[in-house]
Every structure is written in structure tokens, then in C-alpha cells.
């Protein structure tokens, strides 16, 4: 239980420093929407775990945004979780 509370607090604090802009097609996952968006979904999904300070994550940001837009048309969204 403590791990879930800690994860929730970390995700809440980290959400301020989100790598992806709000206008992108990337869907931001949180502890409050993860089950509905991913676990209970019948669709194929991709989840990227990233850290906003990571250089590799930053360098792939534009490609992931393009992928999210392409997958949105196919109804297979790209989700991200801040680590």
C-alpha cells in the first residue's frame, strides 16, 4: 500500500514537469486514470516510461509525439508515465 501512495505522490509532483505539451496526442497516465485507460481497455496500447530530465527521453520526444498522432488515427494510443 505504501508503494502505491508513494507512486501517487511522485506522479503528482512530477506531473508539473511533464515532457509532453498538453496539445500533443500523447495521453498522460496518472494513478487516477491508469486502470481505465490501460488495464480495462480492449485496445492495443504502448506505454512509455520516461523521466523529464533524461537526455535520451528528451531527444525522442518529437518522435513519440509523431507516433502518438499516427496511432491515434489507428485507435491505438501512445501513453506515457513520468518516472
Phi and psi restraints in degrees (range 20) as a CNS / XPLOR table:
assign (resid 1 and name C) (resid 2 and name N)
       (resid 2 and name CA) (resid 2 and name C) 1.0 -62.9 20.0 2
assign (resid 2 and name N) (resid 2 and name CA)
       (resid 2 and name C) (resid 3 and name N) 1.0 -36.4 20.0 2
assign (resid 2 and name C) (resid 3 and name N)
       (resid 3 and name CA) (resid 3 and name C) 1.0 -63.4 20.0 2
assign (resid 3 and name N) (resid 3 and name CA)
       (resid 3 and name C) (resid 4 and name N) 1.0 -39.9 20.0 2
assign (resid 3 and name C) (resid 4 and name N)
       (resid 4 and name CA) (resid 4 and name C) 1.0 -67.8 20.0 2
assign (resid 4 and name N) (resid 4 and name CA)
       (resid 4 and name C) (resid 5 and name N) 1.0 -38.4 20.0 2
assign (resid 4 and name C) (resid 5 and name N)
       (resid 5 and name CA) (resid 5 and name C) 1.0 -65.7 20.0 2
assign (resid 5 and name N) (resid 5 and name CA)
       (resid 5 and name C) (resid 6 and name N) 1.0 -44.2 20.0 2
assign (resid 5 and name C) (resid 6 and name N)
       (resid 6 and name CA) (resid 6 and name C) 1.0 -61.7 20.0 2
assign (resid 6 and name N) (resid 6 and name CA)
       (resid 6 and name C) (resid 7 and name N) 1.0 -45.0 20.0 2
assign (resid 6 and name C) (resid 7 and name N)
       (resid 7 and name CA) (resid 7 and name C) 1.0 -59.7 20.0 2
assign (resid 7 and name N) (resid 7 and name CA)
       (resid 7 and name C) (resid 8 and name N) 1.0 -43.5 20.0 2
assign (resid 7 and name C) (resid 8 and name N)
       (resid 8 and name CA) (resid 8 and name C) 1.0 -61.2 20.0 2
assign (resid 8 and name N) (resid 8 and name CA)
       (resid 8 and name C) (resid 9 and name N) 1.0 -43.2 20.0 2
assign (resid 8 and name C) (resid 9 and name N)
       (resid 9 and name CA) (resid 9 and name C) 1.0 -65.9 20.0 2
assign (resid 9 and name N) (resid 9 and name CA)
       (resid 9 and name C) (resid 10 and name N) 1.0 -42.4 20.0 2
assign (resid 9 and name C) (resid 10 and name N)
       (resid 10 and name CA) (resid 10 and name C) 1.0 -63.6 20.0 2
assign (resid 10 and name N) (resid 10 and name CA)
       (resid 10 and name C) (resid 11 and name N) 1.0 -42.4 20.0 2
assign (resid 10 and name C) (resid 11 and name N)
       (resid 11 and name CA) (resid 11 and name C) 1.0 -65.7 20.0 2
assign (resid 11 and name N) (resid 11 and name CA)
       (resid 11 and name C) (resid 12 and name N) 1.0 -37.6 20.0 2
assign (resid 11 and name C) (resid 12 and name N)
       (resid 12 and name CA) (resid 12 and name C) 1.0 -65.3 20.0 2
assign (resid 12 and name N) (resid 12 and name CA)
       (resid 12 and name C) (resid 13 and name N) 1.0 -46.0 20.0 2
assign (resid 12 and name C) (resid 13 and name N)
       (resid 13 and name CA) (resid 13 and name C) 1.0 -67.1 20.0 2
assign (resid 13 and name N) (resid 13 and name CA)
       (resid 13 and name C) (resid 14 and name N) 1.0 -43.3 20.0 2
assign (resid 13 and name C) (resid 14 and name N)
       (resid 14 and name CA) (resid 14 and name C) 1.0 -70.5 20.0 2
assign (resid 14 and name N) (resid 14 and name CA)
       (resid 14 and name C) (resid 15 and name N) 1.0 -23.1 20.0 2
assign (resid 14 and name C) (resid 15 and name N)
       (resid 15 and name CA) (resid 15 and name C) 1.0 -63.6 20.0 2
assign (resid 15 and name N) (resid 15 and name CA)
       (resid 15 and name C) (resid 16 and name N) 1.0 -20.7 20.0 2
assign (resid 15 and name C) (resid 16 and name N)
       (resid 16 and name CA) (resid 16 and name C) 1.0 -65.5 20.0 2
assign (resid 16 and name N) (resid 16 and name CA)
       (resid 16 and name C) (resid 17 and name N) 1.0 -30.3 20.0 2
assign (resid 16 and name C) (resid 17 and name N)
       (resid 17 and name CA) (resid 17 and name C) 1.0 -105.7 20.0 2
assign (resid 17 and name N) (resid 17 and name CA)
       (resid 17 and name C) (resid 18 and name N) 1.0 42.4 20.0 2
assign (resid 17 and name C) (resid 18 and name N)
       (resid 18 and name CA) (resid 18 and name C) 1.0 -66.1 20.0 2
assign (resid 18 and name N) (resid 18 and name CA)
       (resid 18 and name C) (resid 19 and name N) 1.0 136.0 20.0 2
assign (resid 18 and name C) (resid 19 and name N)
       (resid 19 and name CA) (resid 19 and name C) 1.0 -75.5 20.0 2
assign (resid 19 and name N) (resid 19 and name CA)
       (resid 19 and name C) (resid 20 and name N) 1.0 -30.7 20.0 2
assign (resid 19 and name C) (resid 20 and name N)
       (resid 20 and name CA) (resid 20 and name C) 1.0 -98.1 20.0 2
assign (resid 20 and name N) (resid 20 and name CA)
       (resid 20 and name C) (resid 21 and name N) 1.0 133.2 20.0 2
assign (resid 20 and name C) (resid 21 and name N)
       (resid 21 and name CA) (resid 21 and name C) 1.0 -68.7 20.0 2
assign (resid 21 and name N) (resid 21 and name CA)
       (resid 21 and name C) (resid 22 and name N) 1.0 156.6 20.0 2
assign (resid 21 and name C) (resid 22 and name N)
       (resid 22 and name CA) (resid 22 and name C) 1.0 -65.3 20.0 2
assign (resid 22 and name N) (resid 22 and name CA)
       (resid 22 and name C) (resid 23 and name N) 1.0 -24.4 20.0 2
assign (resid 22 and name C) (resid 23 and name N)
       (resid 23 and name CA) (resid 23 and name C) 1.0 -80.7 20.0 2
assign (resid 23 and name N) (resid 23 and name CA)
       (resid 23 and name C) (resid 24 and name N) 1.0 -6.9 20.0 2
assign (resid 23 and name C) (resid 24 and name N)
       (resid 24 and name CA) (resid 24 and name C) 1.0 -76.5 20.0 2
assign (resid 24 and name N) (resid 24 and name CA)
       (resid 24 and name C) (resid 25 and name N) 1.0 164.0 20.0 2
assign (resid 24 and name C) (resid 25 and name N)
       (resid 25 and name CA) (resid 25 and name C) 1.0 -83.1 20.0 2
assign (resid 25 and name N) (resid 25 and name CA)
       (resid 25 and name C) (resid 26 and name N) 1.0 -1.2 20.0 2
assign (resid 25 and name C) (resid 26 and name N)
       (resid 26 and name CA) (resid 26 and name C) 1.0 -70.8 20.0 2
assign (resid 26 and name N) (resid 26 and name CA)
       (resid 26 and name C) (resid 27 and name N) 1.0 130.7 20.0 2
assign (resid 26 and name C) (resid 27 and name N)
       (resid 27 and name CA) (resid 27 and name C) 1.0 -95.7 20.0 2
assign (resid 27 and name N) (resid 27 and name CA)
       (resid 27 and name C) (resid 28 and name N) 1.0 122.7 20.0 2
assign (resid 27 and name C) (resid 28 and name N)
       (resid 28 and name CA) (resid 28 and name C) 1.0 -83.1 20.0 2
assign (resid 28 and name N) (resid 28 and name CA)
       (resid 28 and name C) (resid 29 and name N) 1.0 127.6 20.0 2
assign (resid 28 and name C) (resid 29 and name N)
       (resid 29 and name CA) (resid 29 and name C) 1.0 -97.0 20.0 2
assign (resid 29 and name N) (resid 29 and name CA)
       (resid 29 and name C) (resid 30 and name N) 1.0 141.7 20.0 2
assign (resid 29 and name C) (resid 30 and name N)
       (resid 30 and name CA) (resid 30 and name C) 1.0 -133.3 20.0 2
assign (resid 30 and name N) (resid 30 and name CA)
       (resid 30 and name C) (resid 31 and name N) 1.0 176.0 20.0 2
assign (resid 30 and name C) (resid 31 and name N)
       (resid 31 and name CA) (resid 31 and name C) 1.0 -64.6 20.0 2
assign (resid 31 and name N) (resid 31 and name CA)
       (resid 31 and name C) (resid 32 and name N) 1.0 -24.6 20.0 2
assign (resid 31 and name C) (resid 32 and name N)
       (resid 32 and name CA) (resid 32 and name C) 1.0 -84.0 20.0 2
assign (resid 32 and name N) (resid 32 and name CA)
       (resid 32 and name C) (resid 33 and name N) 1.0 -21.1 20.0 2
assign (resid 32 and name C) (resid 33 and name N)
       (resid 33 and name CA) (resid 33 and name C) 1.0 -117.5 20.0 2
assign (resid 33 and name N) (resid 33 and name CA)
       (resid 33 and name C) (resid 34 and name N) 1.0 -3.3 20.0 2
assign (resid 33 and name C) (resid 34 and name N)
       (resid 34 and name CA) (resid 34 and name C) 1.0 -60.0 20.0 2
assign (resid 34 and name N) (resid 34 and name CA)
       (resid 34 and name C) (resid 35 and name N) 1.0 -48.8 20.0 2
assign (resid 34 and name C) (resid 35 and name N)
       (resid 35 and name CA) (resid 35 and name C) 1.0 -61.2 20.0 2
assign (resid 35 and name N) (resid 35 and name CA)
       (resid 35 and name C) (resid 36 and name N) 1.0 -47.0 20.0 2
assign (resid 35 and name C) (resid 36 and name N)
       (resid 36 and name CA) (resid 36 and name C) 1.0 -66.5 20.0 2
assign (resid 36 and name N) (resid 36 and name CA)
       (resid 36 and name C) (resid 37 and name N) 1.0 -42.2 20.0 2
assign (resid 36 and name C) (resid 37 and name N)
       (resid 37 and name CA) (resid 37 and name C) 1.0 -77.1 20.0 2
assign (resid 37 and name N) (resid 37 and name CA)
       (resid 37 and name C) (resid 38 and name N) 1.0 -38.3 20.0 2
assign (resid 37 and name C) (resid 38 and name N)
       (resid 38 and name CA) (resid 38 and name C) 1.0 -109.7 20.0 2
assign (resid 38 and name N) (resid 38 and name CA)
       (resid 38 and name C) (resid 39 and name N) 1.0 -60.5 20.0 2
assign (resid 38 and name C) (resid 39 and name N)
       (resid 39 and name CA) (resid 39 and name C) 1.0 -63.5 20.0 2
assign (resid 39 and name N) (resid 39 and name CA)
       (resid 39 and name C) (resid 40 and name N) 1.0 -44.6 20.0 2
assign (resid 39 and name C) (resid 40 and name N)
       (resid 40 and name CA) (resid 40 and name C) 1.0 -87.6 20.0 2
assign (resid 40 and name N) (resid 40 and name CA)
       (resid 40 and name C) (resid 41 and name N) 1.0 2.3 20.0 2
assign (resid 40 and name C) (resid 41 and name N)
       (resid 41 and name CA) (resid 41 and name C) 1.0 -84.1 20.0 2
assign (resid 41 and name N) (resid 41 and name CA)
       (resid 41 and name C) (resid 42 and name N) 1.0 144.6 20.0 2
assign (resid 41 and name C) (resid 42 and name N)
       (resid 42 and name CA) (resid 42 and name C) 1.0 -94.2 20.0 2
assign (resid 42 and name N) (resid 42 and name CA)
       (resid 42 and name C) (resid 43 and name N) 1.0 -2.1 20.0 2
assign (resid 42 and name C) (resid 43 and name N)
       (resid 43 and name CA) (resid 43 and name C) 1.0 -91.5 20.0 2
assign (resid 43 and name N) (resid 43 and name CA)
       (resid 43 and name C) (resid 44 and name N) 1.0 160.3 20.0 2
assign (resid 43 and name C) (resid 44 and name N)
       (resid 44 and name CA) (resid 44 and name C) 1.0 -75.2 20.0 2
assign (resid 44 and name N) (resid 44 and name CA)
       (resid 44 and name C) (resid 45 and name N) 1.0 139.5 20.0 2
assign (resid 44 and name C) (resid 45 and name N)
       (resid 45 and name CA) (resid 45 and name C) 1.0 -141.1 20.0 2
assign (resid 45 and name N) (resid 45 and name CA)
       (resid 45 and name C) (resid 46 and name N) 1.0 156.8 20.0 2
assign (resid 45 and name C) (resid 46 and name N)
       (resid 46 and name CA) (resid 46 and name C) 1.0 -121.4 20.0 2
assign (resid 46 and name N) (resid 46 and name CA)
       (resid 46 and name C) (resid 47 and name N) 1.0 130.7 20.0 2
assign (resid 46 and name C) (resid 47 and name N)
       (resid 47 and name CA) (resid 47 and name C) 1.0 -117.3 20.0 2
assign (resid 47 and name N) (resid 47 and name CA)
       (resid 47 and name C) (resid 48 and name N) 1.0 125.0 20.0 2
assign (resid 47 and name C) (resid 48 and name N)
       (resid 48 and name CA) (resid 48 and name C) 1.0 -102.9 20.0 2
assign (resid 48 and name N) (resid 48 and name CA)
       (resid 48 and name C) (resid 49 and name N) 1.0 124.5 20.0 2
assign (resid 48 and name C) (resid 49 and name N)
       (resid 49 and name CA) (resid 49 and name C) 1.0 -97.6 20.0 2
assign (resid 49 and name N) (resid 49 and name CA)
       (resid 49 and name C) (resid 50 and name N) 1.0 123.3 20.0 2
assign (resid 49 and name C) (resid 50 and name N)
       (resid 50 and name CA) (resid 50 and name C) 1.0 -141.6 20.0 2
assign (resid 50 and name N) (resid 50 and name CA)
       (resid 50 and name C) (resid 51 and name N) 1.0 164.5 20.0 2
assign (resid 50 and name C) (resid 51 and name N)
       (resid 51 and name CA) (resid 51 and name C) 1.0 -120.5 20.0 2
assign (resid 51 and name N) (resid 51 and name CA)
       (resid 51 and name C) (resid 52 and name N) 1.0 126.5 20.0 2
assign (resid 51 and name C) (resid 52 and name N)
       (resid 52 and name CA) (resid 52 and name C) 1.0 -61.0 20.0 2
assign (resid 52 and name N) (resid 52 and name CA)
       (resid 52 and name C) (resid 53 and name N) 1.0 -22.0 20.0 2
assign (resid 52 and name C) (resid 53 and name N)
       (resid 53 and name CA) (resid 53 and name C) 1.0 -87.0 20.0 2
assign (resid 53 and name N) (resid 53 and name CA)
       (resid 53 and name C) (resid 54 and name N) 1.0 -10.7 20.0 2
assign (resid 53 and name C) (resid 54 and name N)
       (resid 54 and name CA) (resid 54 and name C) 1.0 -74.1 20.0 2
assign (resid 54 and name N) (resid 54 and name CA)
       (resid 54 and name C) (resid 55 and name N) 1.0 126.8 20.0 2
assign (resid 54 and name C) (resid 55 and name N)
       (resid 55 and name CA) (resid 55 and name C) 1.0 -62.2 20.0 2
assign (resid 55 and name N) (resid 55 and name CA)
       (resid 55 and name C) (resid 56 and name N) 1.0 -40.5 20.0 2
assign (resid 55 and name C) (resid 56 and name N)
       (resid 56 and name CA) (resid 56 and name C) 1.0 -65.2 20.0 2
assign (resid 56 and name N) (resid 56 and name CA)
       (resid 56 and name C) (resid 57 and name N) 1.0 -42.1 20.0 2
assign (resid 56 and name C) (resid 57 and name N)
       (resid 57 and name CA) (resid 57 and name C) 1.0 -61.9 20.0 2
assign (resid 57 and name N) (resid 57 and name CA)
       (resid 57 and name C) (resid 58 and name N) 1.0 -42.6 20.0 2
assign (resid 57 and name C) (resid 58 and name N)
       (resid 58 and name CA) (resid 58 and name C) 1.0 -64.7 20.0 2
assign (resid 58 and name N) (resid 58 and name CA)
       (resid 58 and name C) (resid 59 and name N) 1.0 -39.0 20.0 2
assign (resid 58 and name C) (resid 59 and name N)
       (resid 59 and name CA) (resid 59 and name C) 1.0 -69.9 20.0 2
assign (resid 59 and name N) (resid 59 and name CA)
       (resid 59 and name C) (resid 60 and name N) 1.0 -25.8 20.0 2
assign (resid 59 and name C) (resid 60 and name N)
       (resid 60 and name CA) (resid 60 and name C) 1.0 -92.9 20.0 2
assign (resid 60 and name N) (resid 60 and name CA)
       (resid 60 and name C) (resid 61 and name N) 1.0 -2.2 20.0 2
assign (resid 60 and name C) (resid 61 and name N)
       (resid 61 and name CA) (resid 61 and name C) 1.0 -53.8 20.0 2
assign (resid 61 and name N) (resid 61 and name CA)
       (resid 61 and name C) (resid 62 and name N) 1.0 -50.4 20.0 2
assign (resid 61 and name C) (resid 62 and name N)
       (resid 62 and name CA) (resid 62 and name C) 1.0 -63.3 20.0 2
assign (resid 62 and name N) (resid 62 and name CA)
       (resid 62 and name C) (resid 63 and name N) 1.0 -38.3 20.0 2
assign (resid 62 and name C) (resid 63 and name N)
       (resid 63 and name CA) (resid 63 and name C) 1.0 -67.4 20.0 2
assign (resid 63 and name N) (resid 63 and name CA)
       (resid 63 and name C) (resid 64 and name N) 1.0 -39.7 20.0 2
assign (resid 63 and name C) (resid 64 and name N)
       (resid 64 and name CA) (resid 64 and name C) 1.0 -66.2 20.0 2
assign (resid 64 and name N) (resid 64 and name CA)
       (resid 64 and name C) (resid 65 and name N) 1.0 -35.6 20.0 2
assign (resid 64 and name C) (resid 65 and name N)
       (resid 65 and name CA) (resid 65 and name C) 1.0 -65.4 20.0 2
assign (resid 65 and name N) (resid 65 and name CA)
       (resid 65 and name C) (resid 66 and name N) 1.0 -41.1 20.0 2
assign (resid 65 and name C) (resid 66 and name N)
       (resid 66 and name CA) (resid 66 and name C) 1.0 -63.8 20.0 2
assign (resid 66 and name N) (resid 66 and name CA)
       (resid 66 and name C) (resid 67 and name N) 1.0 -42.2 20.0 2
assign (resid 66 and name C) (resid 67 and name N)
       (resid 67 and name CA) (resid 67 and name C) 1.0 -62.8 20.0 2
assign (resid 67 and name N) (resid 67 and name CA)
       (resid 67 and name C) (resid 68 and name N) 1.0 -41.8 20.0 2
assign (resid 67 and name C) (resid 68 and name N)
       (resid 68 and name CA) (resid 68 and name C) 1.0 -61.4 20.0 2
assign (resid 68 and name N) (resid 68 and name CA)
       (resid 68 and name C) (resid 69 and name N) 1.0 -40.2 20.0 2
assign (resid 68 and name C) (resid 69 and name N)
       (resid 69 and name CA) (resid 69 and name C) 1.0 -66.8 20.0 2
assign (resid 69 and name N) (resid 69 and name CA)
       (resid 69 and name C) (resid 70 and name N) 1.0 -43.4 20.0 2
assign (resid 69 and name C) (resid 70 and name N)
       (resid 70 and name CA) (resid 70 and name C) 1.0 -64.5 20.0 2
assign (resid 70 and name N) (resid 70 and name CA)
       (resid 70 and name C) (resid 71 and name N) 1.0 -40.6 20.0 2
assign (resid 70 and name C) (resid 71 and name N)
       (resid 71 and name CA) (resid 71 and name C) 1.0 -73.6 20.0 2
assign (resid 71 and name N) (resid 71 and name CA)
       (resid 71 and name C) (resid 72 and name N) 1.0 -25.4 20.0 2
assign (resid 71 and name C) (resid 72 and name N)
       (resid 72 and name CA) (resid 72 and name C) 1.0 -62.3 20.0 2
assign (resid 72 and name N) (resid 72 and name CA)
       (resid 72 and name C) (resid 73 and name N) 1.0 -38.9 20.0 2
assign (resid 72 and name C) (resid 73 and name N)
       (resid 73 and name CA) (resid 73 and name C) 1.0 -64.1 20.0 2
assign (resid 73 and name N) (resid 73 and name CA)
       (resid 73 and name C) (resid 74 and name N) 1.0 -35.1 20.0 2
assign (resid 73 and name C) (resid 74 and name N)
       (resid 74 and name CA) (resid 74 and name C) 1.0 -87.4 20.0 2
assign (resid 74 and name N) (resid 74 and name CA)
       (resid 74 and name C) (resid 75 and name N) 1.0 2.2 20.0 2
assign (resid 74 and name C) (resid 75 and name N)
       (resid 75 and name CA) (resid 75 and name C) 1.0 65.2 20.0 2
assign (resid 75 and name N) (resid 75 and name CA)
       (resid 75 and name C) (resid 76 and name N) 1.0 25.4 20.0 2
assign (resid 75 and name C) (resid 76 and name N)
       (resid 76 and name CA) (resid 76 and name C) 1.0 -119.8 20.0 2
assign (resid 76 and name N) (resid 76 and name CA)
       (resid 76 and name C) (resid 77 and name N) 1.0 89.6 20.0 2
assign (resid 76 and name C) (resid 77 and name N)
       (resid 77 and name CA) (resid 77 and name C) 1.0 -73.2 20.0 2
assign (resid 77 and name N) (resid 77 and name CA)
       (resid 77 and name C) (resid 78 and name N) 1.0 158.3 20.0 2
assign (resid 77 and name C) (resid 78 and name N)
       (resid 78 and name CA) (resid 78 and name C) 1.0 -102.4 20.0 2
assign (resid 78 and name N) (resid 78 and name CA)
       (resid 78 and name C) (resid 79 and name N) 1.0 122.9 20.0 2
assign (resid 78 and name C) (resid 79 and name N)
       (resid 79 and name CA) (resid 79 and name C) 1.0 -107.9 20.0 2
assign (resid 79 and name N) (resid 79 and name CA)
       (resid 79 and name C) (resid 80 and name N) 1.0 151.8 20.0 2
assign (resid 79 and name C) (resid 80 and name N)
       (resid 80 and name CA) (resid 80 and name C) 1.0 -131.5 20.0 2
assign (resid 80 and name N) (resid 80 and name CA)
       (resid 80 and name C) (resid 81 and name N) 1.0 148.7 20.0 2
assign (resid 80 and name C) (resid 81 and name N)
       (resid 81 and name CA) (resid 81 and name C) 1.0 -129.1 20.0 2
assign (resid 81 and name N) (resid 81 and name CA)
       (resid 81 and name C) (resid 82 and name N) 1.0 129.3 20.0 2
assign (resid 81 and name C) (resid 82 and name N)
       (resid 82 and name CA) (resid 82 and name C) 1.0 -76.3 20.0 2
assign (resid 82 and name N) (resid 82 and name CA)
       (resid 82 and name C) (resid 83 and name N) 1.0 127.1 20.0 2
